[in-house]
Amino acid sequence: MEPEVGNEGGAGTSLLIGLCAGLFGGLVGLGGGVVMIPLMVGLLKLRQKEAHGTSLVALVFTGIVGAATYAAKGKVDVVAAALLAATATLTARLGARYAHVLPEWKLKRSFGAFLLVIAVLLIARPWLAGPPEPAPLAIKAVVLLSTGVFTGFLSGMMGVGGGSIMVPAMVLLAGFPQVLAQGSSLLAMVPAGAVGAHTHWQLGNVVKRLLPGLVPGILLGTFVGSSLAVRLPELALRVVFAAVLVWTGSKYIRAPRPPVA
């Protein structure tokens, strides 16, 4: 049975949420889930796990478009994406199931901690440089398979694409160029995200009526945000968005524990 959404949960609100998530994500190069989830919880009054499941379904569609865009420019390593996806698809289901059984307050605190980590990575991005020489093939394979294990679980649990963790790991540990890592991670997270999204769907954590607004909204917002990003000061954008993430994360991480009956 599909979860109930308040009267304010119409197509117009979900479209605006998708637009905001895509716009901010496109401006700073992050997936829209870190914006979409707090807005769905705050404005549409979804439970935390419902927001995670609904976000992940929407992000699968944006991942397909994003991966195709990078692939058209030759910025996708298919072998690397396959190695990432090989383990990520195995753990994404586990992450989704873990989010489903986790108490609401614990899931909120976990999401808050995740937002704080993303804020740090966002500020540190210009100083994240990989090794001077590409890693040997065996090392790359180990890094990619290990990264897939972690990010697949994280994606299923947090309702995000996982690229914010996957890309730094690929750059720092395996010596991938930044753009190639971004394109490859997008492709890898399509099957992994689909597995996590399907699991959330089976568990009843997807509010289907919001998807017709969220999906086109985030696609349009990402296009607009990416187009504006080249014209705006990158450092200022990253600092402002990191501050928003810190503020939001600090609220989530203080989610109250329900009183013991």
Buried (B, 14 or more C-beta within 10 A) or exposed (E): EEBEBEEEBBBEBBBBBBBBBBBBBBBBBBBBBBBBBBBBBEBBBBBBBBBBBBBBBBBBBBBBBBBBBBBEEEBBBEEBBBBBBBBBBBBBBBBBBBBBEBEEBBBBBBBBEBBBEBBEBBBEBEEEEBEEEEBEEEBBBBBBBBBBBBBBBBBBBBBBBBBBBBBBBBBBBBBBBBEBBBBBBBBBBBBBBBBBBBBBBBBBBBBEBBBEBBBBBBBBBBBBBBEEBEEEEBEEBBBBBBEBBBEBBEBBBEBEEEEEE
